[in-house]
Amino acid sequence: MIIPNVANAEIGEPVGPAFEKMLPIADPERLPGEEFLEDVRKIIASKQLTNGKYVQDFEEAAAGYLRVEHCVAVSSCTSGLLLVLRCLNLQGEVILPSFTFHATAHAVAWNGLKPVFADCHANTFCVEAAAVREQISARTAAILGVHVFGNPAPVMELQEISERLGIPLVFDAAHALGSKSGGRCVGGFGTAEVFSFSPTKLVVGGEGGLIATHDAQLAKQLRAARNYGDAGNYDPETIGINARMGEINAALALRGMGSVDGRIARRNEIRKRYERDLRDVAGIRFQRVAESGLSSFKDFSVIVDERAFGQTRDGLMSELRRNNIDTRKYFSPPVHVQRLYREVWDGRPLPVTEEISSGIVSLPIYSSLTDASVDTICGVIRRAQQTGGVGNS
């Protein structure tokens, strides 16, 4: 545990860093101990390192938790997105947000599909359904939504659009295990949803992903596709890849499934504390979750309005780093202006995306983060706002 420098916790002239050691932005969530090591011993003894008992148990546990018919474990969320789009046999354009991790767009481009970027909602940071409607064309083959930072996208509105057009709706749910919309778990919406279990997520598998779907035929295709497209007869029907989840990864993720709701509850306590401590700081605003929604808060991010706050977003980040507080700019720059996608972008303005991206700061959040640490971080932000030019860039 990293202890705040108490002498600097209160607002006033700082005499040194707020934390003696760097406070990380993320910390792997409650990695299991001896019981997991026993799982590893059993896996090694079985000599079944992939596609064995633990992968099956993990898929069954995830399907029960998410209340979906089928879960297919894969090597990563990215490989899961790649394979879902491949198995849907799409041609043409896929509408997706630009305010997302670039792997979302990579999955589209890898499949020879054209990414078409839609603007996001100013409060939720997720893709705006009205903006999706504006981007529909005769070449629209699918919609790819994202539950940004764990905040559920407008699933019902997007489902209405996809059903009306008769096209698939896929969700990048990398951040959203345990999130809910209208009381239903994220995972059961659209054609398929794909989760991540990399080290920054609420359930850690080391690496790994999971595809959730109610479509039995799609699940069958995906099981073959994750194994080079080979369903077992050595005569592939799909051009698949090696996207199998390892048994050790599955065992690690399985150990984390049972306590995910508690971690989500703690993260929501932390985000409420941030919001309470910063609500009266001019130039700082928060991501909003719908009343019927529950966010996992994989990340907690604020938007810095330079004019109201008194210094730039990057200036605040420099001040936080000077105080040994790690931060990120998730997601800046947005995908449509990144070098791989500038020429693909159709030039349609994305003003909300650019406003959010230019002001975003992601702050530390994880279950083991203490209330005292949150208060200290907020104290640094308050001092930065009051001193104006300190750390400005």
Steps between C-alpha positions, in 0.01 A plus 500: 500500500633844405443746783422867431745759626271635772683829522386578147146364517337829591463791264794735531849557370647153429840420650556175312321228302159396633615137487850380585481234227314502168132418546406286198192570291407129511585204719415136414188413695538255790717237337437161665761322705560138592168373360598627154843341530326169567299554179828553313643178644193309381527654153867412469431146622218457247724618212187663353611862461221626270134414436472296818296487819579850626406670174169311500435581867579865438265517201220340702555729799503809276185392316322453832614835632412687179178302445582423138468176309859472379844624600812431293836564667772647278853633532400869523212739448664612175515147361139453606390809307703387200332161499146626559523733201661222293233244585220746418638506143458874459579724207489879491502745789483470877382797708691545826608778735831677458523548876627151575823302521642456150470121518125543443569654160785255432252210517294668228797581276656153543187352346519724193206708619486879499470673838241779499533718809202635693507769768453423869267635766636792704393348833542125460804508265341205313392508138190713440212308339395807300855529365487134394180567307670787318776270378276226359544434129425229247842351587441477875564138598506518881512723806781463753422666832735551794423507873753774574678460837224249587214744446228319303444631148140582394428132439126519441526786250780326314307173497202679349721637222663164429167315497342758270790471256539125542872527578711362787570700815827414677637653819857551611435424867868489601437727801151385590493164675240547773351817351121511460244678287136499607582236761646261239865403488706633216580192294151410389437788261532505123646217295809456716700681768872455561677539837864534607693344787833681462677629815313833525154341502275414796549128438858418405606201292849627425375524144175375355162586357146366491225518239142492631209426268154346489565375145583127509618488139730798547644345818570177309679693225701695754621185676639382169632843403707531820673176395611610151145436375534126563186352658678169552507338157820673382304659216430863601190679374611838640833680472562508872799576719659357812291682759475231764502597866758313706391285791708701747341825380155344535577376851616846606191669353270237651639576847414866452140456383352440843592839644446729201181656639683604816773663294243690296334620820834623635585679175164676510575610856831643378344684204236652732778618730684659207178670389421622853849643549517664156141603433561866582831527309444727202592345165471134607212283385424128517373214287133435571327163528131460413268454798417151374867414452791373707858561391791280601714817500795318355633854463404823674553800274430871528480768232710812555363823355817708464329840520294421809770297674776751445758277334524232234419133531867417441600756761280324757647164404851639548405624845352162591815323380716743701303375800562133404147442370483301177238602242408427137326673211242230410433554206706782358542542211173342383523231234382707203805728517755226568740442211351164400149639465530862384452407136217259583305765692228651280563849637166530677554717809513322838491802732400321820764231451768763448388706800503200732825363364679834535399534865503141631706396801470149641577482873600202717220259584514144633347313792802536727524878452440659839262784579798696631676462165192621312476803728869576448464480120206737517702735719772516234237579234353774718843657555572482126174684430567764764862566402411516130834500320677235711603221268330671207609392153 
